[in-house]
Amino acid sequence: MDRRTFLKSGASLSALSLSHGAFAAPVTKIPRVGLIGTGWYGKVDLLRLIQVAPVEVVGLCDVDSKMVAEAAEIVAGRQASGQKPKTWKDYRQMLKEQEFDIMLVDTPDHWHALPMIDCVNQGIDVWVQKPISVDVIEGLSMVTAARKNNRVVQVGTQRRSTPHLIEAKQRVVDAGLLGDIGMVECYCYYHMRAQKNPPEIAVPDNLDYELWTGPAPMRPFTELTHPRSWRAFMEYSNGIVGDMCVHMYDMVRWMLKLGWPSQISSSGGILVQTSSAANTTDTQTATFQHPDFPVLWQHRSWGAAADPQYPWGSTIYGDKGTLKLSVDKYEFIPRNGGEKLTGSALFEYDKYPEDETEKDLERHVASAVRGHMLNFLECIESREKPVSDIEEGQISTASCILANIAMKLGRTLNWDANTHTVIGDEEATRLLRREYRAPWVHPEPV
């Protein structure tokens, strides 16, 4: 069955039906797709979309000429038409010269807000990677723009579309097996923080570093800057909290139907890995207070994991049992006997054999990205909010940013989600917006 027949027939990923139906609307035209940011996860996301829908990728944009050329070759070999998409260096020029129905924004974090807003202002539905922004007001501006233009925006928090986690939600959480929940822990113990302190070097000829930096502060260029280690620097990211906590915290909010936290506190710093050039924390804890219980976060980019079987995940504690969750599996352990429930990541090599050989693909996550894309496509047709709607992405992202602000200031923040202010704390409220480097202009929620 080819992709067009797949969509017309209403067939679905087997596990996706656990949470939301497949994209089954009649295909009246082939969507014109673009990608801004053709690095690692840009290609992962785009190639999953090509797997599940009859789209035509008509444009790719990246400030790295080598990277975008390589991506164009890969796309030509994977999309049904065999056509090589046009390429651009500046997404603004791409939007002037080519029409799009769908845009994927997979840039470094400091470049999420402006392209997403420009795309929805042109009537394009958008997939944007997490965290949606590097400051809170950017995120609010993105939500406002999406709503003003009635655009569907899916955030790349694909835990909400992960088959075994959907199963865990239904079998355990929705079934009430946990009983009364009193605490949730989220954590990451990956040794993922950059360990180098390299010297400044010349910017390679294939990279427009001025445009790559964009609205962020200009830093000396080193081997950590591009293409994969930029998360070492808070100038471009929200640190490990913004990279890893945002996924697990978002998953917990989805499973337990949590909205904004009312209080956020955090502590930590660079406590062990002091020789690295990275200015992100190597150790940090945070508490997100919700009405009935706190959600706790901890990361250490050094030492051993608290549970080697769960180096990145979440644990939900109820009075009747405990649910442990990760990108690889889940386990429910009842307190007073009863059946232990388990599940594991879905691999679909029979349907998508290219998953086995695709460079740098997180194979255990491929089915989740496909499910997330199908939900995105379904909502483009129905005009309903997707499972990781931009507002959900903003809550999870902004909460992580607030944790960083709380750590910086050394005090608990009382959050007013209606006014987007920190109650009684003008200094913290000022930190919700960071200064843009000229000539870039910070977006406003209008």
C-alpha positions in Angstrom: 0.0 0.0 0.0 1.5 3.4 -1.0 1.2 6.4 1.2 -1.7 8.0 -0.7 -3.7 4.8 -0.5 -2.8 4.6 3.2 -4.3 8.0 3.9 -7.4 7.5 1.8 -8.2 4.2 3.3 -8.0 5.4 6.8 -5.4 2.9 7.8 -3.4 3.8 10.9 -0.4 2.9 13.0 -1.6 0.1 15.2 -0.6 1.8 18.4 -1.7 5.3 17.3 -5.3 4.2 17.5 -4.8 4.0 21.3 -4.9 7.8 21.5 -6.1 9.5 18.4 -7.2 8.3 15.0 -5.0 8.2 11.9 -5.1 10.9 9.3 -8.0 9.5 7.3 -9.4 12.6 5.4 -9.5 12.4 1.6 -6.4 13.7 0.0 -7.5 16.6 -2.3 -4.0 17.9 -3.0 -0.5 17.1 -2.1 0.7 19.4 0.8 3.7 21.5 0.0 6.2 21.1 2.8 9.2 23.0 3.9 11.9 22.5 6.5 13.8 25.2 8.3 16.9 23.7 10.0 18.2 20.6 8.2 20.4 19.2 10.9 20.0 16.0 12.9 16.4 16.2 14.1 15.2 18.3 11.2 15.9 15.3 8.9 14.5 12.8 11.5 11.2 14.7 11.6 10.9 15.4 7.9 11.7 11.8 6.9 9.0 10.5 9.3 6.5 12.8 7.6 7.5 11.5 4.2 6.9 7.9 5.5 3.3 8.5 6.5 1.9 11.1 4.1 1.9 11.9 0.4 3.7 15.2 0.8 6.0 17.1 -1.6 9.0 18.7 0.1 9.5 21.8 -2.0 11.9 23.8 0.1 14.7 23.4 2.6 16.5 26.2 4.5 19.7 26.2 6.5 22.5 28.7 7.1 24.9 25.8 6.5 25.2 25.4 2.7 26.8 21.9 3.0 24.1 20.7 5.4 21.2 21.9 3.3 22.7 20.4 0.1 23.1 17.0 1.7 19.6 17.1 3.1 18.2 17.9 -0.4 19.9 14.8 -1.8 18.4 12.7 1.0 14.9 14.0 0.5 15.1 13.5 -3.3 15.9 9.9 -2.6 13.0 9.4 -0.2 10.1 11.3 -1.4 7.7 9.7 -4.0 8.3 12.3 -6.7 12.1 11.9 -6.6 12.3 15.7 -7.0 15.1 17.6 -5.2 13.7 20.5 -3.2 14.9 24.0 -3.7 17.3 25.3 -1.0 17.7 28.7 0.7 20.0 30.2 3.4 17.5 32.7 4.8 14.1 31.5 5.6 12.6 34.9 5.0 13.7 34.7 1.4 12.3 31.2 1.1 8.9 32.4 2.3 8.9 35.2 -0.3 9.8 32.9 -3.2 7.9 29.7 -2.4 4.4 28.8 -1.2 4.0 26.3 1.6 1.1 24.5 3.3 3.2 22.9 6.1 6.5 24.1 7.6 8.8 22.2 10.0 10.9 24.4 12.2 13.8 22.4 13.5 16.4 25.1 14.1 18.5 25.5 17.3 16.3 26.7 20.1 17.1 30.4 19.8 15.7 30.4 16.3 12.2 28.8 17.0 10.1 31.8 17.6 10.7 34.1 14.7 10.2 31.6 11.8 7.2 30.0 13.5 5.5 33.4 13.9 6.4 34.4 10.3 5.0 31.2 8.9 1.6 31.3 10.7 1.3 34.9 9.7 1.5 33.6 6.1 -1.2 31.0 6.7 1.1 28.1 7.0 0.5 25.3 9.5 3.7 24.6 11.6 5.5 21.8 13.4 8.0 23.4 15.8 10.5 21.6 17.9 10.8 21.9 21.6 11.5 23.9 23.7 9.3 26.3 21.7 11.3 29.3 22.9 14.3 30.5 25.0 12.3 33.1 26.8 8.7 33.1 28.1 7.4 36.1 26.2 8.6 34.6 22.9 6.4 31.6 23.7 3.4 33.7 24.5 3.9 35.6 21.3 3.9 32.2 19.4 0.7 31.1 21.0 -0.9 34.5 20.2 0.2 34.4 16.6 -1.1 30.8 16.1 -4.5 31.7 17.5 -4.8 35.0 15.6 -4.1 33.2 12.3 -6.1 30.1 13.1 -3.1 27.9 12.4 -2.5 24.4 13.6 0.9 24.2 15.4 2.2 20.9 16.7 5.2 20.9 19.1 7.8 18.2 18.9 7.0 16.8 22.4 6.3 13.4 20.9 6.0 11.5 24.3 2.3 12.3 23.9 2.3 10.1 20.7 4.6 7.4 21.9 2.8 4.1 21.6 3.9 2.4 24.8 3.4 5.6 26.8 -0.1 5.9 25.4 -0.7 2.3 26.5 0.7 3.1 30.0 -1.7 6.1 30.3 -4.7 3.9 29.4 -3.8 0.7 31.3 -2.6 2.4 34.4 -3.4 6.1 34.8 -6.8 6.2 33.2 -7.7 2.9 34.8 -7.1 4.4 38.3 -4.5 1.7 39.3 -2.2 4.3 40.9 -4.8 5.4 43.4 -4.1 8.8 45.0 -1.0 10.4 43.5 1.2 12.3 45.9 4.4 13.0 44.0 6.0 12.7 40.6 9.7 12.6 39.8 11.3 13.4 36.5 15.0 13.0 35.9 17.9 12.7 33.5 21.3 11.3 34.3 22.8 11.2 30.8 26.4 12.4 30.5 25.3 14.7 27.8 26.9 18.0 28.7 29.9 19.1 26.7 33.2 18.3 28.3 35.5 20.3 26.1 37.0 23.8 26.4 38.1 24.3 22.8 39.8 27.5 21.4 38.1 30.0 19.1 38.5 29.0 15.5 37.6 30.4 12.1 34.0 30.0 11.0 33.8 27.4 8.2 33.1 28.8 4.7 29.8 26.8 4.5 28.3 28.5 7.5 26.8 32.0 7.8 27.6 32.5 11.4 26.0 36.0 11.6 22.7 34.5 10.5 23.1 31.4 12.6 23.5 33.6 15.7 20.5 35.7 14.7 18.8 37.3 17.7 21.1 35.5 20.2 24.2 37.2 21.8 27.3 36.8 19.6 29.8 34.3 21.0 33.3 33.3 19.7 33.0 30.4 17.3 34.4 27.1 18.5 33.9 23.5 17.6 31.1 23.3 20.2 29.0 26.0 18.4 27.9 24.0 15.3 26.4 21.7 14.4 25.4 19.5 17.4 26.9 21.0 20.6 25.3 24.4 20.8 23.1 23.3 23.7 26.3 23.7 25.9 25.4 27.4 26.0 22.5 29.2 27.5 22.7 31.9 24.8 21.1 29.4 22.4 19.1 27.1 24.7 17.5 26.5 28.1 20.1 24.0 29.2 19.4 20.4 30.1 16.2 21.5 31.8 14.9 23.0 28.6 16.1 20.0 26.5 15.2 17.0 28.6 12.9 18.1 31.5 10.6 19.7 28.9 9.9 16.2 27.4 9.2 14.4 30.7 7.4 17.2 32.4 5.2 17.6 29.3 4.5 13.8 29.3 3.5 13.9 33.0 1.2 16.9 32.4 -0.5 15.1 29.5 -0.9 11.9 31.5 -2.2 13.5 34.6 -4.1 16.4 33.0 -2.0 19.1 34.6 -2.0 22.8 33.6 0.4 25.5 34.7 2.3 25.1 38.0 1.5 27.8 40.6 5.0 27.8 42.2 8.4 27.0 40.7 11.7 26.6 42.7 15.1 25.4 41.6 18.7 25.1 42.7 21.9 23.8 41.2 24.8 25.0 39.1 28.1 23.9 37.7 29.2 21.8 40.6 31.5 19.1 39.1 32.3 19.7 35.5 34.0 23.0 36.0 36.6 22.6 33.3 34.1 22.6 30.4 33.4 25.7 28.4 29.6 25.0 28.8 27.7 27.5 30.8 24.7 25.2 31.4 24.3 23.5 34.8 25.7 20.0 35.3 23.5 19.6 38.4 20.0 20.9 38.9 16.8 20.2 40.8 13.4 21.9 40.3 10.0 21.7 41.9 6.8 22.5 39.9 4.0 22.8 42.4 0.5 21.7 41.2 -2.7 21.8 43.2 -2.6 18.2 44.5 1.1 17.3 44.4 4.6 18.5 43.2 6.4 17.4 40.1 10.1 17.2 40.9 13.0 17.3 38.4 16.6 16.3 38.8 19.5 16.1 36.4 23.2 15.2 36.8 25.4 15.0 33.8 28.0 13.1 35.9 27.9 10.1 38.2 25.6 7.1 38.2 21.8 7.1 37.5 19.6 6.5 40.5 18.1 3.6 38.5 20.3 2.3 35.7 17.2 1.0 33.9 15.8 4.5 33.8 18.5 7.0 33.1 15.9 9.4 31.6 12.3 9.2 32.6 9.6 9.8 35.1 8.1 8.0 38.1 4.6 8.5 39.3 3.9 7.5 42.9 0.4 6.6 44.0 -0.8 5.0 47.2 -1.8 1.9 45.3 1.3 1.6 43.0 4.2 3.1 41.2 4.5 3.8 37.4 8.0 4.1 35.9 8.2 5.6 32.4 10.9 6.1 29.8 11.3 6.4 26.1 12.2 2.6 26.0 9.5 1.1 28.3 7.2 1.4 31.2 6.6 -0.7 34.4 3.7 -0.5 36.8 4.4 -2.1 40.2 1.3 -2.5 42.5 1.9 -2.0 46.2 0.0 -4.9 47.7 0.4 -7.6 45.2 -1.5 -7.9 41.9 -0.4 -7.9 38.3 2.8 -6.1 37.3 2.2 -4.4 33.9 4.9 -3.6 31.4 5.3 -2.4 27.9 8.2 -1.4 25.5 8.9 0.8 22.6 7.3 -0.1 19.2 9.7 -0.8 16.3 8.2 -1.1 12.9 10.9 -2.4 10.6 8.4 -4.5 8.7 6.6 -1.4 7.6 9.5 1.0 7.5 12.7 -1.0 6.8 14.6 2.2 6.1 14.5 2.9 9.9 17.2 0.2 10.3 19.8 2.0 8.2 19.0 5.7 8.5 21.9 7.6 9.9 21.5 9.0 13.5 17.9 7.9 13.8 16.7 7.2 17.3 15.0 4.0 16.2 13.0 3.5 19.4 11.5 7.0 18.9 10.6 6.7 15.2 7.1 5.3 15.8 6.4 8.1 18.2 7.4 10.8 15.6 5.2 9.1 13.0 2.3 9.1 15.3 2.9 12.7 16.2 3.0 13.6 12.5 -0.2 11.7 11.8 -2.0 13.6 14.6 -0.6 16.9 13.1 -2.0 16.0 9.6 -5.3 14.9 11.0 -5.7 18.3 12.8 -4.7 20.2 9.7 -7.7 18.7 8.1 -10.1 19.1 11.0 -8.7 22.4 12.2 -8.7 21.1 15.8 -5.9 21.4 18.3 -3.2 18.7 18.0 -2.2 16.6 21.0 0.9 18.8 21.5 -0.8 22.1 20.6 1.4 25.2 20.8 -0.2 26.3 24.1 0.7 23.0 25.7 4.2 23.4 24.4 4.3 26.9 25.9 3.3 25.7 29.4 6.0 23.0 29.4 8.6 25.3 27.9 7.9 28.3 30.1 7.8 26.2 33.2 11.3 25.0 32.5 12.5 28.6 31.8 10.9 29.7 35.1 12.9 27.0 36.9 16.1 28.5 35.4 15.1 31.9 36.5 14.2 30.7 40.0 17.7 29.1 40.3 19.4 32.3 39.0 17.6 34.4 41.6 17.7 31.9 44.4 14.0 32.1 45.3 10.7 30.5 44.7 8.5 32.1 42.0 4.8 32.4 42.3 3.4 32.3 38.8 0.3 34.0 37.4 -0.5 32.3 34.1 -3.3 34.7 33.3 -1.1 37.8 33.3 2.2 36.0 32.6 3.9 37.7 35.5 5.8 36.5 38.6 3.6 37.6 41.5 5.2 40.3 43.6 8.6 40.0 41.8 9.4 42.6 39.2 13.0 41.4 38.8 11.8 37.9 37.9 9.1 39.3 35.6 11.7 41.3 33.7 13.7 38.1 33.1 10.7 36.6 31.2 12.0 38.5 28.1 15.6 38.6 27.0 17.2 41.3 24.9 17.5 40.5 21.2 20.7 41.3 19.3 20.2 44.1 16.7 18.7 44.3 14.2 16.4 41.5 15.2 13.2 42.5 17.0 11.7 40.6 19.8 8.1 39.3 18.9 5.2 40.7 20.9 2.0 38.9 21.9 -0.4 41.0 19.9 
